[in-house]
Amino acid sequence: MNNLLSDISLHYKRGAASLRGQGKLFNRKAYENMVEKVLFLCGAFSILAVFIITFFVFYSGLPLIFRTGIGNFIFNSQWAPLQGVFGILPMIMGSIMVTLGALIIAIPLGLGGAIFLAEFAPRFVTRIFRPAIQLLAGIPSVVYGFWGLIILVPLLRGYFGGSGFSALAGSIILAIMILPTIINISEDSIISIPREYKEGSLALGATRWQTVKHVLLPCARPGVITGIVLGMGRAIGETMAIIMVTGNVASLPGSILDPVRTLTGNIVIEIGYAHGEHQEALFATGAVLFIFIMVLNLLVNFRLKKEGDA
C-alpha cells in the first residue's frame, strides 16, 4: 500500500513539473511572438514613414521641375525667387565642395585613427580615446557651428583674408563631425578580422605595418567604405553647422575661400517665408538632394556587392 501511494505521489509530481515546464514554454513562445510582432510593426512603420516623406517631397517639387525643365533647374546658375528664376547649380557646387573637402580631410585622419586604436595604441590610451571619440558623435551640430563661428572663421579670416565664411570653413567643420563615424566603424571592421590572418602574416616575416597595409586593410575594406559612406551622408545632409560658417551666398564659388550655400542650407534659410513657386522650388531642391544621395548609396552598394562576389 505504501509503495502504491509512493508511486502515485511520484507520478503526480512528475506530471505537475511537466505541466509547469509546458506552461513556461507556452509563455515564452507567446512573449517571443509578441516581441516579433512589435518589431515587425516598428519596421513597417519606419518604411511607411520614409515612403510618405518621399512621396510628399516629390509630389510637391516635381511639378516645378517639369515646368522649368530639368536642365534649366539643375544647371542654371541664377537663383532669384522674386523674379521667378530657380537655378540650383550654385547650391549643388557648394554641397559638392564642402562634402569633398570634408572627406579629403576626414578619410586619412579617420582611417589613421582607426588603425592606431585597433593595432598600435596602448590599452590605457584606447580607454581614454574611444569614449572621447564616441562623445564627439553625440555633440549637437549647432555646437560645432558655434565653435566654427567664434574660433574657426576669425582664424581663417586672419590667415587667408576675406570674410572667413567659406567652403573651407564648412569642410573643416564637417570633417570634425564625421570623424567619429569613420573611426568607430573602421576600427570595428579591423578588430573583427580573425586573429589568424594577422598571426599568419607576422609568422611569414611581414612587419606590423606590412600586415596592416596588405592584410588587415584589404579585409576591412567593406567596413571602411561603409563608414566613409555614412560619414558622407551626414556631411551632405548637415544643415545648422554649415549655415553658421559658409556665408550662404547663392553664387558659384571661385575657390574654397569663397562663401557658398549648400542645398540643405538653401532649404532651411528660405522655407520660412517661401510660398507658391518659391516653395515648390525648395521642395524640388529636396528631391534633387534625395536623388543625389540615393545614387551615391546605390553606387557604393554596387561596388561592395561586386567586391563580395569577386
C-alpha positions as CSV (number, residue, x, y, z in Angstrom):
1,M,0.0,0.0,0.0
2,N,2.8,2.4,0.9
3,N,4.6,1.6,-2.4
4,L,1.4,2.3,-4.3
5,L,1.0,5.7,-2.6
6,S,4.6,6.5,-3.3
7,D,4.2,5.7,-7.0
8,I,1.1,7.8,-7.2
9,S,2.9,10.7,-5.5
10,L,5.9,10.4,-7.8
11,H,3.7,10.4,-10.9
12,Y,1.8,13.4,-9.6
13,K,5.0,15.4,-9.1
14,R,6.3,14.5,-12.5
15,G,3.1,15.5,-14.1
16,A,3.0,18.8,-12.2
17,A,6.6,19.5,-13.2
18,S,5.8,18.7,-16.8
19,L,2.8,21.0,-16.8
20,R,4.8,23.8,-15.3
21,G,7.5,23.3,-17.9
22,Q,4.9,23.4,-20.7
23,G,3.4,26.5,-19.1
24,K,6.7,28.3,-19.1
25,L,7.4,27.2,-22.7
26,F,4.0,28.5,-23.8
27,N,4.5,31.8,-22.0
28,R,8.0,32.1,-23.6
29,K,6.6,31.4,-27.1
30,A,3.8,33.9,-26.6
31,Y,6.3,36.5,-25.4
32,E,8.6,35.9,-28.4
33,N,5.6,36.1,-30.8
34,M,4.5,39.4,-29.2
35,V,8.1,40.9,-29.5
36,E,8.3,39.7,-33.1
37,K,5.1,41.4,-34.0
38,V,6.1,44.6,-32.2
39,L,9.4,44.7,-34.1
40,F,7.6,44.0,-37.4
41,L,5.2,46.9,-36.7
42,C,8.1,49.2,-35.9
43,G,9.9,48.3,-39.1
44,A,6.8,48.6,-41.2
45,F,6.0,52.0,-39.7
46,S,9.5,53.2,-40.4
47,I,9.3,52.1,-44.0
48,L,5.8,53.7,-44.3
49,A,7.1,57.0,-42.8
50,V,10.0,57.1,-45.3
51,F,7.7,56.4,-48.2
52,I,5.2,59.1,-47.1
53,I,8.0,61.7,-46.8
54,T,9.5,60.7,-50.1
55,F,6.1,60.9,-51.8
56,F,5.3,64.3,-50.3
57,V,8.7,65.8,-51.3
58,F,8.5,64.6,-54.9
59,Y,4.8,65.4,-55.2
60,S,5.4,69.0,-54.1
61,G,8.6,69.5,-56.1
62,L,8.4,67.7,-59.4
63,P,5.7,69.9,-61.0
64,L,8.1,72.9,-60.8
65,I,11.0,70.9,-62.3
66,F,8.8,69.8,-65.2
67,R,7.6,73.3,-65.8
68,T,11.1,74.8,-65.6
69,G,12.9,72.0,-67.2
70,I,15.3,69.6,-65.6
71,G,18.4,71.1,-67.3
72,N,17.3,74.7,-66.6
73,F,16.6,73.9,-62.9
74,I,19.9,72.0,-62.3
75,F,22.4,73.8,-64.5
76,N,21.1,77.3,-64.2
77,S,23.5,79.4,-62.1
78,Q,20.9,82.0,-61.1
79,W,18.7,81.8,-58.0
80,A,16.2,84.7,-57.9
81,P,12.9,83.5,-56.5
82,L,11.3,87.0,-56.6
83,Q,11.9,87.1,-60.4
84,G,10.7,83.5,-60.8
85,V,14.3,82.2,-61.7
86,F,15.2,79.0,-60.0
87,G,18.7,77.6,-60.7
88,I,20.3,75.4,-58.1
89,L,23.7,74.9,-59.7
90,P,25.5,77.2,-57.1
91,M,24.0,75.1,-54.2
92,I,24.9,71.9,-55.9
93,M,28.5,73.1,-56.3
94,G,28.5,74.3,-52.7
95,S,27.4,71.0,-51.4
96,I,29.9,69.1,-53.5
97,M,32.8,71.4,-52.4
98,V,32.2,71.2,-48.7
99,T,31.5,67.4,-48.8
100,L,34.5,66.6,-50.9
101,G,36.7,68.9,-48.7
102,A,35.4,67.2,-45.6
103,L,36.1,63.7,-47.0
104,I,39.6,64.7,-48.1
105,I,40.4,65.9,-44.5
106,A,38.4,63.2,-42.6
107,I,39.3,60.0,-44.5
108,P,43.1,60.0,-43.8
109,L,42.6,61.2,-40.3
110,G,39.7,58.7,-39.6
111,L,41.5,55.7,-41.1
112,G,44.7,56.6,-39.4
113,G,42.9,56.9,-36.1
114,A,41.1,53.6,-36.5
115,I,44.4,51.8,-37.3
116,F,46.1,53.4,-34.4
117,L,43.4,52.5,-31.9
118,A,43.0,48.9,-33.3
119,E,46.6,47.9,-33.7
120,F,49.2,50.3,-32.1
121,A,47.7,52.2,-29.2
122,P,48.4,51.0,-25.6
123,R,45.3,49.9,-23.7
124,F,45.3,52.9,-21.4
125,V,45.2,55.2,-24.4
126,T,42.3,53.4,-26.0
127,R,40.4,53.6,-22.7
128,I,40.6,57.4,-23.0
129,F,40.3,58.0,-26.7
130,R,37.4,55.6,-27.5
131,P,34.9,57.3,-25.1
132,A,36.1,60.7,-26.2
133,I,35.5,59.9,-29.9
134,Q,32.1,58.4,-29.1
135,L,31.3,61.6,-27.2
136,L,32.2,63.7,-30.3
137,A,29.5,61.8,-32.2
138,G,26.8,62.9,-29.6
139,I,27.6,66.7,-29.7
140,P,24.8,68.7,-31.4
141,S,25.7,70.1,-34.7
142,V,24.8,73.7,-33.6
143,V,27.6,73.4,-31.1
144,Y,30.1,72.6,-33.8
145,G,28.7,75.5,-35.8
146,F,29.0,77.9,-32.9
147,W,32.6,76.9,-32.3
148,G,33.3,77.4,-36.0
149,L,31.7,80.8,-35.9
150,I,33.6,82.0,-32.9
151,I,37.0,80.3,-33.5
152,L,37.4,78.9,-37.0
153,V,36.0,81.8,-39.1
154,P,38.1,84.5,-37.4
155,L,41.2,82.2,-37.7
156,L,40.7,81.7,-41.5
157,R,40.0,85.5,-41.9
158,G,43.3,86.3,-40.2
159,Y,45.3,83.8,-42.3
160,F,43.7,84.0,-45.7
161,G,41.9,87.3,-45.7
162,G,38.3,87.8,-46.8
163,S,35.3,87.3,-44.6
164,G,36.4,83.8,-43.3
165,F,32.9,82.4,-44.2
166,S,33.9,79.9,-46.9
167,A,33.7,76.4,-48.2
168,L,36.9,75.7,-46.4
169,A,35.4,76.5,-43.0
170,G,32.4,74.3,-43.8
171,S,34.7,71.4,-44.9
172,I,36.7,71.6,-41.7
173,I,33.6,71.6,-39.5
174,L,32.1,68.7,-41.4
175,A,35.4,66.8,-41.2
176,I,35.4,67.1,-37.4
177,M,31.7,66.0,-37.3
178,I,32.1,62.9,-39.5
179,L,35.4,61.7,-37.9
180,P,33.7,59.7,-35.1
181,T,31.6,57.8,-37.7
182,I,34.6,56.9,-39.8
183,I,36.9,56.0,-36.9
184,N,34.3,53.9,-35.0
185,I,33.1,51.8,-37.9
186,S,36.6,51.3,-39.4
187,E,38.1,50.3,-36.1
188,D,35.3,47.8,-35.5
189,S,35.9,46.3,-39.0
190,I,39.7,46.0,-38.3
191,I,39.1,44.4,-34.9
192,S,36.6,41.9,-36.3
193,I,39.1,40.4,-38.7
194,P,40.1,36.8,-37.5
195,R,43.3,36.9,-35.4
196,E,44.7,34.0,-37.5
197,Y,45.1,36.4,-40.5
198,K,47.4,38.7,-38.6
199,E,49.3,35.9,-36.9
200,G,49.9,34.2,-40.2
201,S,51.2,37.3,-41.8
202,L,53.6,38.0,-38.9
203,A,54.7,34.4,-38.9
204,L,55.7,34.7,-42.6
205,G,58.0,37.5,-41.8
206,A,55.9,40.6,-42.5
207,T,56.3,43.7,-40.4
208,R,53.5,45.0,-38.3
209,W,52.8,47.9,-40.8
210,Q,53.0,45.5,-43.8
211,T,50.4,43.3,-42.1
212,V,48.2,46.3,-41.6
213,K,48.6,47.5,-45.2
214,H,48.4,44.2,-47.1
215,V,46.2,42.0,-44.8
216,L,44.1,43.9,-42.4
217,L,43.0,46.9,-44.5
218,P,42.0,44.8,-47.6
219,C,39.9,42.5,-45.3
220,A,38.4,45.5,-43.6
221,R,37.7,47.4,-46.8
222,P,33.9,46.9,-46.9
223,G,33.5,48.2,-43.3
224,V,35.8,51.1,-44.0
225,I,33.8,52.1,-47.1
226,T,30.6,51.8,-45.2
227,G,32.0,54.2,-42.5
228,I,33.0,56.6,-45.2
229,V,29.6,56.4,-46.9
230,L,27.8,57.0,-43.6
231,G,30.1,60.0,-42.9
232,M,29.5,61.3,-46.4
233,G,25.7,61.0,-45.9
234,R,25.9,63.1,-42.7
235,A,28.1,65.6,-44.5
236,I,25.7,66.1,-47.4
237,G,22.7,66.3,-45.1
238,E,24.2,68.6,-42.4
239,T,22.4,72.0,-42.1
240,M,22.8,74.1,-39.0
241,A,26.6,74.0,-38.6
242,I,27.1,74.7,-42.3
243,I,24.7,77.7,-42.3
244,M,26.7,79.2,-39.5
245,V,30.2,79.1,-41.2
246,T,29.8,79.1,-45.0
247,G,28.3,82.6,-45.6
248,N,25.2,81.3,-47.5
249,V,25.8,83.2,-50.8
250,A,23.8,81.8,-53.7
251,S,26.5,82.2,-56.3
252,L,29.1,80.0,-58.0
253,P,32.2,79.9,-55.8
254,G,35.6,80.6,-57.5
255,S,37.7,78.9,-54.8
256,I,37.4,77.1,-51.4
257,L,37.9,80.5,-49.7
258,D,34.7,81.9,-51.2
259,P,31.3,81.8,-49.4
260,V,28.9,79.1,-50.5
261,R,25.4,77.9,-50.0
262,T,24.5,74.2,-49.8
263,L,21.3,72.5,-50.9
264,T,20.2,71.9,-47.3
265,G,21.1,75.4,-46.3
266,N,19.1,76.9,-49.1
267,I,16.0,75.0,-48.0
268,V,16.3,75.9,-44.3
269,I,17.1,79.6,-44.9
270,E,14.2,80.3,-47.3
271,I,11.4,77.8,-46.3
272,G,10.1,80.1,-43.6
273,Y,8.8,82.8,-46.0
274,A,8.5,80.9,-49.2
275,H,5.2,80.4,-50.9
276,G,3.8,79.4,-54.3
277,E,6.5,78.5,-56.9
278,H,9.2,79.5,-54.5
279,Q,8.1,76.9,-52.0
280,E,7.8,74.3,-54.8
281,A,11.4,75.1,-55.8
282,L,12.6,74.4,-52.3
283,F,10.8,71.0,-52.4
284,A,12.3,70.4,-55.8
285,T,15.7,71.1,-54.2
286,G,15.0,68.5,-51.6
287,A,14.0,66.0,-54.3
288,V,17.3,66.6,-56.1
289,L,19.2,66.1,-52.9
290,F,17.3,62.9,-52.2
291,I,18.1,61.5,-55.7
292,F,21.8,62.6,-55.3
293,I,22.2,60.7,-52.0
294,M,20.3,57.6,-53.3
295,V,22.6,57.5,-56.4
296,L,25.7,57.7,-54.2
297,N,24.4,54.9,-51.9
298,L,23.5,52.7,-54.9
299,L,26.9,53.1,-56.5
300,V,28.7,52.3,-53.2
301,N,26.4,49.3,-52.5
302,F,27.0,48.0,-56.1
303,R,30.8,48.4,-55.6
304,L,30.6,46.5,-52.3
305,K,28.5,43.7,-53.8
306,K,30.9,43.4,-56.8
307,E,33.9,43.1,-54.4
308,G,31.9,40.5,-52.3
309,D,31.2,38.4,-55.4
310,A,34.8,38.6,-56.5
